[in-house]
Amino acid sequence: MDAIERPSPAFPAVPRPVIHDLAASLIREVANAGMGRTDILPFWFGESDQATPGFIRDAAVRSLEAGETFYSQNLGRPYLREAISTYLSDLHSVAIAPERVAAVGSGVSGLMLAMQTVLAPGDRVVAVTPLWPNIVEIPKILGAHVARVPLQVSVGRWSLDVEQLLAALTPETRLCIINSPNNPTGWTIAPEAVGVIMAHCRKHGIWLLSDDVYERLVHDPSRRSAPSFLAEAEPGDRVMSVNSFSKAWSMTGWRIGWIVAPEAVVTDLTKVIEYNTSCILEPVQRAATAALQQGEPEVARLRAHLRTTRQLLVDGLRAFPGIEVPGAGGAMYVFFRMAGQGDSIALAKRLVAEAGLGLAPGAAFGPEGEGWLRWCHAVTESRLQDGLARLAGFLGD
């Protein structure tokens, strides 16, 4: 039987141009190059190699066994919002009411929801970079434009030129985005910079979005958290903080986080959540509540572990000639570069192919990251030592 000839569609099935032009994950591109190989040591993703603590998992199991599988409130169950309020008020020594809190289905969802709430097409956004790519791509989805203010290496450490940032934050700017401690560099904002930036944004009516996912993971043992805009802001200020349970409580797969915003914004945020995810599975909310109420010993243990593994990795990398490792204040990464290596994607793929070593290419975090590599050190010491040995073999070839 002859095949029936069908006419080509008059209107091809394609997404709108801004979606087509979004940057794909270059970390995934490198990881895909190693898929199917059992000999890869993966350090490319930002998560601990340890499972979520048992008491957190147990809370979810009890909830499931109790049949808590129904719809919940858009903003999260009151017990979770109260737990987040209590936790943050204690952490930052400032009253943060439950009415300012929205529990959301992951940190990245919180970033999207926050920006959907305040951004319109044509708005100007300023971001401190290099940066996790999701943060700078989300405004593009919403039709906004992003200006980048790059971190610099000064006196051997990652640093922010605050005056350069203030100059970029013109009165026409709608939103400033700061991630501290920063992914990928580990840069952590100085306490005095928080007040200066907050005052400038307040003066010009600029929204300030703080990505605080790594705020507990600071290397200074005398600090409970990184300097926070929440501690500086008044309840009605144009400040939103997005956070997640993924990092400090080793809950990457659970997909739960929160937003703190002015109460009037949270009222409307309820509608935005309804039109995105509606609500969060209650067993996950029970687990998150347990993490906040019982998890301080686990956070302390993780922080101590990260201090140890960071030092091990930094010392190991600096022992190789031609490798630059700037100092940093937090997070779970070492951002470094090798002399004479400019194409980070090609280098990362070579490391996969030739050494079985999986690192994230710096280009994944924007043009400022080109030539650099990110190594997640939230793993066992023995695994890090194995990774360093593989790098030594690669460099010795």
N, C-alpha and C positions, 0 to 999 in steps of 0.2 A: 504494500500500500504506500503510495507516495506521501511524503511528509507534507503537512499543511504549512504553507508559508504564512508566517505571521508578520504583520507590519511592525516596524520599530515604534516604540512609544513616542508620542509627540513631546512628552515631558519626562525626561529621565529621572529615575528615583535616586536623588542625591540629597544629602543634608544641606542645611544652609551653610554658606561659605565659612562663617566664623567657626562652626563646629568642625568642618573639614580641615581647617587650618590650625586647629589646636595641636600643640606639641604632644606627641606620643611619649610614653615613659621610656627614656633611654636606659634606665636601670633595668626595666623589663627586657629591653632589647639585648642587653648584655647577659641577663639571666637566661633568656631563651637560648643563647648560644651554648649554654651548659646543660640544658634540660636533657634528661635521659642518661646523664653520666653520674655514676654512683661515687666517683672519686673526687668530686668537687667539694672544696671547703667554702661554703657560702657565707660571706660577710657583707653582702650587698644590701640586704633589707634591714630596716631599723627596728629590730625586736630582739628580746632576750631569747637564748636557746633553752630557757627553763620554762616549764609549764606554769600556768596560773596556780598560785598557792591553793592548797587543799581546802582551807576554810572558805574561800571565795567560791570554789566549785561546789562545795557542799551546800551553800546557801541556795544556789540555783537548783540543785537536785531536790532539795526539800520543797522548793516552790513548785517544781514540775510534779512532784508526787502529790502535792496538795491540789493540783489541777488549776493552777493560776496561769491559764493560757488564753485569757480573754483580752479584749481591748482595754487599754488604760487611758488616762488623761493625755492630751497632746503634749503637755509640758512635763510629763512624768508623774509618777505617784507622789503624793504629798510627803510620804516618809523619805523618799530619795531626795527631793528638793530641800527638805529640812536638813537632811544629813550633809548635803553639799554646802548649804548655808552655814551650818555649825562648823564644818571643817575649814572653810575659807575664812570665816570670821576669826577663828583661832589662829590660822596660819599667818594671816596678814594684819592681825590686831586692829581690825576695823569691822564695824557691823555691816554685814551683807545679808539683807533680808531674803527669805525664801521666795518672795514675790519677784525678786530680780533674777531668779534662776530658772533656766529651762534645761531639762535633761533631753539629750538628743542622741540619735543613732550613729554615733562616732564623732571624732573630732573633725574629720573632713566634712561630714554632713553639717556640723556646726558652723564651719567656715562658709559653706555654701549658703546656709540659711541666714547667717548674719549679713552676708553681702547681698543676698536677695532682698533683705529687709531695708537696706539703706542706699543701694546703688541703682542708678538709672542709666540708660544708654547715653553715651557721651561723657559720663562723669570721669574725672581725673583721679587716679589712685597712685599713691607713692608707696613703694615697698623697699625695705632694706634687704639687700641681696648679697651673695647668692642665697637661694631659698628653695625649699621643697616646691617642685614645679606646680603642684595642685593650687597653691596659694596665688600664684600670678596668672594661672590660666582661668580660674573661676571668674575674675572680673571680665575677661574677654568674652566668656559665654554670655555675660549680662550686658555686653556692649560697651563696657567701660575701657579706659585706656590706662596702661600702667607705665609709670616712670620709675626707674630703678636707681637706688642710691647704694653703691657698692661698699661693703666692708673692706678694710685695708689691713695689711700686715705692718704693724708699727712696733719697733723695738722687740721683734720676735713674737708678737702676740696679735691675734685678731682684734681689731678695734673699729669703732664707728667715729667718723668725723661728724660730730653733732651739728656744727655750723653748716656743713654741706647738706645735711638732712633738713635743717630749718629753712635753708634757702630754697630747697625743692618744695617745701610745704607752703606754697603760695595760697593766697585767699581763695583762689579758684579750685583748690584741691578739695575733693569730697571725703577721701578716706586715706589714712596712713596705716600701713600694716607693718608690725614689728613682731618677729619671732625670736624670743630670748628665753633660755639658751637656744642658739640658732642651729637649725639643721640646714646645711651640713657642717658648719665650721666649729660649732661649740661656743662661738662668741656669746658673751653674756653682758647685758646692759649694765652700766655703772649706776649706782643709786642716784648720783647727782644728775645724771642725764634724764632720768625718769621725770623729775619735776620740771626740768627745762622744756622737754618735749611736750609734756602735759599742758604747761602754761601756754605754749605757742599754739597748740591745737585748740585750746579753749578760746584763746583770743580771736582766732579766725573761724571758729565754728567747724573745725575739721573733725570728722569722726576718727577715732583711734581704735583699731582692731588689734588686740594683742593675742598672738598665738602662744599660749602658755603650757603647751603639752609637756615640755621638758622642765617646767619650773622647779620641780623637786630634785631634779638630777643635776645639782651643782656640786662642783668638786671641793669647795670650801666646806670643811666639816662644821665650821662655826655658824653657818647659815642654814636655816630650815628650807629656804627656797630662794630663787632668784629675785632681785628687785622687781616689784610689781606695780603696774599702773593702777590696779584696784586699790592699793594702799594709798595712792595719791589722789584718786578721783573722788568727787562728790557723787552722791547717788544719782543725780540728774545729769551728770556730765555725759558728753557724747563718747563714751568709752564702752567697748564690748570686749570681754575676755572669753576666748574659746579654749576649752581644755578637754582632756581625754583620760580614760582609765587605762589606755593601751600601754603606756611606757612605765610609769612609776609602779603600777600594780601588775605588770606582765599580763595584760588582758587584750592583746592585739586582735585576737579573733572574735572577741565578744561584741565589738562595734557599739560602744556606748561612750558618750562624753557629755559635756554641758556647755551652756552659754550663760554668762552673767552680763546683763544689760540694764539700762534704766527701766524702771517698772512699766512706764508707758509703752516702751518698745516691746517688752515681753508680752504685753496684752495683745499687740498686733502680731507678734511672732507666733502666737498660738495658731493663727490662720495659716501662716506660711508653713508651719510644721504639718498642719492638717493636709495641705495640698502637696506635700512631699512624701512623708513617711507615716503620717497619722499618729503613730505612737511606738513605744518600745516594748518588746516582749517582757512580761513581768519577771520571769526568772532571772533575766539579765539585770533588771533593776534591783532585785534582791541581792544578787552577787555584788553589784556596785556599791550598795549600801553597806554590806559586810566589809568590803575593801576599805571604805572610808572609816568605819567605826572600829575595825580591828586590825587595820593594815599597817599602822606605823612601824612596828618591828620589821615587817617585810620591806617597807620603803627604806628604812635605815640599812638593812642588810644589802639591798641592791645598790644603794649609794656607796657603801664601803667597797663592795665588789667592783663597781665601776671605777673607783679611785685606783684600786689595785691593778685592774686590767688596763686602764689607760696608761698608767706609768710603765707597765710591762711593754705595751705596744709602742709608746713613744720612745722609750729607751732602745727598744729593738730596732725601730726605724732609723733613729738618729745614729745608730752604729754603722749604717751603710753610708758610704760616701755619696754625696750628691743628692741626698734626700732632705727636703725642708719640711719641718713639722712645727708650725706656729703654736704658741700656747693658747689655751682657751679655758673658759670658766665653767662649762657644763655640757649637758647632753650625753650621748653615748657613742660618739664618733671621733675619729681622728681624721682630719682633712690634711693631706700631705701631697707633695709633688716631687717628681724625680727630675733632675737636671737633664735637659735635652729631650724631654718627652712633652710634646705639645698637644697631640691628639688623644684626649683621654678615653674616647670610645674605642679607638683602635688599640690603645694600650690595655684597657680593661679586657677586651676580647682576646688579646694575646696572652694575658695572664690566665684566662680561663683555658685556652687551648693548650698552652705550653706548660703551665704550672698547676692547673687545677685549682686556681685561687680566684674566688669570686668577690670582686670589689665593685663599688658603684663609681661610674665615671663622673668627674666633676662637671662636665658639660650638661649633665642631667639637671643641674641646679641653676642653669643660666650661663650666659657668656662669661660671667666673672669666674665661673668654676672651671673653665677650660684649662687643661693642663694639670688639674688636680685629681686626686682620687679620694673617695670616702671609705673608711674601714670601720664597720660597727664592732665595738669591743665588748658588747653585752653578752659575752660567751665565756666558757671555761678557760682557765689559764692554759691548760694543755692544748686546747684548740688554737689559741692565739700563737703559742709557741710553734705548733705545726705550721700555721700560716706563715710565720716569719721564716721558718726553714724553707718553705716552698719559694718564698720571695728571694731568699738568698740563692737558691738554685737557679732561679730565673735570672737574677742579676749576674751570676757567675758565668752564664753561657756566653 
